[in-house]
Amino acid sequence: MALTYPEIDPVAIRLGPLAIRWYGLAYITGLVLGWRYTVWLARQKRFNGPDSRPTATDLDDFLFWAMAGVLIGGRLGIVLFYKPHEYFADPVSILKIWEGGMSFHGGMLGVVVALILFARRRHIELLKISDLVACAAPIGLFFGRLANFVNGELWGRVTDSPLGMVFPTGGPEPRHPSQLYEAASEGVILFLVLAILAQQPAIRRRHGLLTGLFLVGYSIARSTCELFREPDSYLGFIVGGISMGQILSFPMLLVGLGLVIYATRRPVRAAVQP
C-alpha cells in the first residue's frame, strides 16, 4: 500500500517555446510574500519602534539584493558543495539556472552577504534587519520544498510507512515524501514559532535573537528530515550515515547558538522615541 503521487506537470505555463515552471514560480512567490511580510513587520511600532530603521522603503529596496543573493548563492552552493566535478567540466552549465539545481545553504550565504553589504550601505543595524529577514525565510523554504515535490525530486528513503509514496523517478518502492516533511517543519512550523516569538517584547528588543533562533530551528529541522531523505546519488553519505545536508547544517547550528547567547547577554537598547 502506498499513497498515489499526484503527477503534476512541472511546467505551469507554456507560451510557445517559453516554458514557465512551477519551480521558478515558487521562488518568485516565496520572495514576494517574504518581502511583504518583512514590510508588514517593519510597519508595526511594537516590532520596529517608532521612527527607526529599517523602514518599509529600505525593505522594498532590499528585495533586489535578496533575489541576487538567493540566485547567485544558491547556484554557487550546488556547484561548490554538491556537483563541483560536473559543473567545472562544463562551466557554461553553471549559468543554466532554468534547468534547476539550487542549494539552500548556498542561498543563505548569498543572502547573508547581501544583508551585510546592504546594512553597511544604508547604515542600518545588521542584526535588526536580519531578524526581519529570518522571520520571513520559512516562507521561501515552504514554497521551495513544494516545488521539489512537484518536480518529483529529492524524495525520501524506501519505507513501509502508510505515508510512503511511489515517485516517478524513485523506482517502484514507496518512499517517504521528505519534501513535504521539510515543507512542514522548515516552512510552516518554523514560521509559526518565529511569528509567535516576534510578538514578544523581550525577544524583539534583543537584536539577533530571532536570527539565531531561525538558524537553530532550521538546522534541527533539516538534520531531522535528512533521516528520512534519500541522500543524493552522486554523493551518498559523507561520513557513516551523515549526509551533506546535515554536515552543512552543523555550522548553522553553532552560529545560531552563538547569536542566541550573544543576543541574550548584550544590553537591551532603549526604544527610540518619536
C-alpha positions as CSV (number, residue, x, y, z in Angstrom):
1,M,0.0,0.0,0.0
2,A,1.3,3.4,-0.9
3,L,0.0,6.9,-1.4
4,T,-0.6,8.0,-5.0
5,Y,1.8,10.6,-6.2
6,P,-0.2,13.5,-7.8
7,E,1.7,13.8,-11.1
8,I,1.7,17.5,-11.8
9,D,3.3,18.9,-15.0
10,P,6.5,20.8,-13.8
11,V,5.7,23.4,-16.4
12,A,2.9,25.7,-15.2
13,I,2.5,27.8,-18.4
14,R,3.7,27.2,-22.0
15,L,3.9,30.2,-24.3
16,G,5.3,28.8,-27.5
17,P,9.0,27.9,-26.9
18,L,8.8,29.6,-23.5
19,A,8.1,27.3,-20.5
20,I,7.4,28.8,-17.1
21,R,8.0,26.2,-14.4
22,W,6.4,25.8,-11.0
23,Y,9.9,25.7,-9.6
24,G,10.6,29.3,-10.8
25,L,7.2,30.5,-9.7
26,A,7.8,29.0,-6.3
27,Y,11.0,31.1,-5.8
28,I,9.2,34.2,-7.0
29,T,6.2,33.6,-4.7
30,G,8.4,32.9,-1.7
31,L,10.5,36.1,-2.3
32,V,7.5,38.3,-2.8
33,L,5.5,37.0,0.1
34,G,8.6,37.1,2.3
35,W,9.2,40.7,1.3
36,R,5.6,41.8,2.1
37,Y,5.8,40.0,5.4
38,T,9.0,41.9,6.4
39,V,7.4,45.2,5.3
40,W,4.4,44.4,7.5
41,L,6.6,43.7,10.5
42,A,8.6,46.8,9.9
43,R,5.5,48.9,9.9
44,Q,4.5,47.7,13.4
45,K,5.7,50.1,16.0
46,R,5.7,47.3,18.6
47,F,8.2,45.4,16.5
48,N,10.3,48.1,14.9
49,G,9.8,51.0,17.2
50,P,8.7,54.5,16.1
51,D,10.9,56.3,13.6
52,S,13.5,53.6,13.4
53,R,15.2,51.6,10.7
54,P,14.8,49.6,8.6
55,T,11.8,51.2,7.1
56,A,9.4,49.8,4.6
57,T,11.2,51.6,1.9
58,D,14.5,50.0,3.0
59,L,12.9,46.6,2.7
60,D,11.5,47.4,-0.7
61,D,15.0,48.2,-1.9
62,F,16.4,45.1,-0.2
63,L,14.2,42.8,-2.3
64,F,16.5,43.0,-5.3
65,W,19.6,42.4,-3.1
66,A,17.8,39.3,-1.6
67,M,16.9,38.0,-5.0
68,A,20.5,38.3,-6.2
69,G,21.8,36.7,-3.0
70,V,19.4,33.7,-3.3
71,L,20.1,33.1,-7.0
72,I,23.8,33.6,-7.0
73,G,24.5,31.9,-3.7
74,G,22.0,29.1,-4.3
75,R,23.6,28.3,-7.6
76,L,27.2,28.5,-6.4
77,G,26.2,26.3,-3.4
78,I,25.1,23.5,-5.6
79,V,28.2,23.9,-7.7
80,L,30.7,24.0,-4.9
81,F,29.0,21.8,-2.3
82,Y,27.3,19.1,-4.3
83,K,28.5,18.9,-8.0
84,P,31.8,20.6,-8.4
85,H,33.2,18.0,-10.9
86,E,30.1,18.0,-13.1
87,Y,29.9,21.8,-13.4
88,F,33.6,22.6,-13.7
89,A,33.7,20.0,-16.5
90,D,31.2,22.2,-18.3
91,P,31.4,25.7,-16.8
92,V,28.7,27.1,-19.2
93,S,26.1,24.8,-17.4
94,I,26.6,26.9,-14.2
95,L,24.6,29.7,-15.9
96,K,21.7,27.4,-16.8
97,I,19.6,28.1,-13.7
98,W,16.4,27.3,-15.6
99,E,17.5,23.7,-15.6
100,G,17.3,23.5,-11.8
101,G,19.9,23.0,-9.2
102,M,19.9,25.3,-6.1
103,S,21.3,24.9,-2.6
104,F,19.6,26.4,0.4
105,H,22.9,26.7,2.3
106,G,24.4,28.5,-0.6
107,G,21.4,30.7,-1.0
108,M,21.5,31.5,2.7
109,L,25.2,32.6,2.5
110,G,24.3,34.7,-0.5
111,V,21.6,36.5,1.5
112,V,24.0,36.9,4.4
113,V,26.5,38.7,2.1
114,A,23.6,40.8,0.7
115,L,22.5,41.7,4.2
116,I,26.0,42.8,5.3
117,L,26.5,44.9,2.2
118,F,23.1,46.5,2.3
119,A,23.1,47.3,6.0
120,R,26.5,48.9,5.7
121,R,25.5,51.0,2.7
122,R,22.2,52.1,4.3
123,H,23.7,52.5,7.8
124,I,21.2,50.0,9.3
125,E,21.9,47.8,12.2
126,L,22.7,44.4,10.7
127,L,21.1,42.2,13.3
128,K,17.9,44.2,13.3
129,I,17.3,43.8,9.6
130,S,18.5,40.2,9.7
131,D,15.8,39.5,12.3
132,L,13.1,40.6,9.9
133,V,14.5,38.5,7.1
134,A,14.9,35.5,9.4
135,C,11.2,35.7,10.2
136,A,10.3,35.6,6.6
137,A,12.8,33.0,5.4
138,P,10.5,30.0,6.2
139,I,8.0,31.3,3.6
140,G,10.5,30.8,0.9
141,L,11.5,27.4,2.3
142,F,7.9,26.3,2.2
143,F,7.4,27.1,-1.4
144,G,10.8,25.8,-2.4
145,R,10.0,22.3,-0.9
146,L,6.6,22.2,-2.6
147,A,8.4,22.9,-5.9
148,N,10.7,19.9,-5.2
149,F,7.6,17.8,-4.6
150,V,6.0,18.9,-7.9
151,N,9.3,18.1,-9.7
152,G,9.3,14.7,-8.1
153,E,12.9,15.2,-6.9
154,L,14.7,14.9,-3.6
155,W,12.4,12.1,-2.5
156,G,12.9,10.2,0.7
157,R,14.2,6.7,1.6
158,V,12.3,3.5,1.0
159,T,9.6,2.9,3.6
160,D,6.7,0.6,4.6
161,S,5.0,3.5,6.4
162,P,1.5,4.4,5.3
163,L,2.9,7.7,4.3
164,G,5.1,6.1,1.6
165,M,4.7,7.3,-1.9
166,V,5.9,5.9,-5.3
167,F,7.7,8.7,-7.1
168,P,8.0,8.6,-10.9
169,T,11.8,8.7,-10.8
170,G,12.3,6.9,-7.5
171,G,11.7,3.3,-8.6
172,P,8.8,1.0,-7.8
173,E,9.2,1.1,-4.0
174,P,7.3,3.5,-1.7
175,R,9.4,6.3,-0.3
176,H,9.0,9.0,2.3
177,P,7.7,12.2,0.8
178,S,10.5,14.0,2.5
179,Q,9.9,17.2,0.6
180,L,6.6,17.6,2.4
181,Y,8.2,16.8,5.7
182,E,10.6,19.7,5.1
183,A,7.9,22.0,3.9
184,A,6.0,21.4,7.1
185,S,9.0,21.6,9.5
186,E,11.3,24.2,7.9
187,G,8.4,26.1,6.5
188,V,5.1,26.0,8.4
189,I,6.2,25.1,11.9
190,L,9.4,27.3,11.9
191,F,7.4,30.2,10.5
192,L,4.7,29.9,13.2
193,V,7.3,29.6,16.0
194,L,9.2,32.7,14.8
195,A,5.9,34.7,14.3
196,I,4.8,34.0,17.9
197,L,8.2,34.8,19.3
198,A,8.5,38.0,17.2
199,Q,5.4,39.4,19.1
200,Q,7.2,39.1,22.5
201,P,8.8,42.4,23.5
202,A,11.6,40.8,25.4
203,I,12.7,38.9,22.2
204,R,12.1,41.8,19.8
205,R,14.4,44.1,21.7
206,R,17.3,41.7,21.6
207,H,18.5,42.1,18.1
208,G,20.0,39.0,16.6
209,L,17.9,36.6,18.8
210,L,15.4,35.8,16.1
211,T,18.1,35.3,13.6
212,G,19.8,32.9,15.9
213,L,16.6,31.1,16.7
214,F,15.9,30.7,12.9
215,L,19.4,29.2,12.3
216,V,19.0,26.8,15.2
217,G,15.4,25.9,14.2
218,Y,16.3,25.3,10.6
219,S,19.4,23.2,11.3
220,I,17.4,21.0,13.7
221,A,14.5,20.6,11.2
222,R,16.8,20.0,8.2
223,S,19.0,17.5,10.1
224,T,16.0,15.6,11.3
225,C,14.3,15.4,7.9
226,E,17.6,14.2,6.4
227,L,17.0,11.0,8.4
228,F,14.0,10.3,6.0
229,R,15.5,11.8,2.8
230,E,17.4,9.7,0.3
231,P,21.0,11.0,0.1
232,D,22.0,12.4,-3.3
233,S,23.0,9.6,-5.6
234,Y,26.2,11.4,-6.7
235,L,27.3,12.0,-3.1
236,G,25.7,9.3,-0.9
237,F,26.6,9.5,2.8
238,I,29.6,11.6,3.5
239,V,30.7,10.0,6.8
240,G,29.0,7.0,8.2
241,G,25.3,7.7,7.9
242,I,25.7,11.5,7.8
243,S,24.6,13.4,4.7
244,M,25.9,16.6,3.2
245,G,22.7,18.4,4.3
246,Q,23.5,17.5,7.9
247,I,27.1,18.5,7.6
248,L,26.2,21.9,6.2
249,S,23.6,22.4,8.9
250,F,26.0,21.9,11.7
251,P,27.9,25.2,11.3
252,M,24.4,26.9,11.1
253,L,23.6,25.4,14.5
254,L,26.8,26.7,16.1
255,V,26.4,30.2,14.6
256,G,22.7,30.2,15.7
257,L,23.6,29.2,19.3
258,G,26.3,31.8,19.3
259,L,23.9,34.5,18.2
260,V,21.3,33.4,20.8
261,I,23.9,33.6,23.6
262,Y,25.2,37.0,22.3
263,A,21.7,38.5,22.0
264,T,20.6,37.4,25.4
265,R,23.7,38.7,27.1
266,R,24.1,42.1,25.4
267,P,22.4,45.1,27.0
268,V,18.9,45.9,25.7
269,R,18.7,49.2,23.8
270,A,16.0,51.6,24.8
271,A,13.2,52.1,22.3
272,V,13.6,55.1,20.0
273,Q,11.1,57.8,20.9
274,P,9.3,59.9,18.3
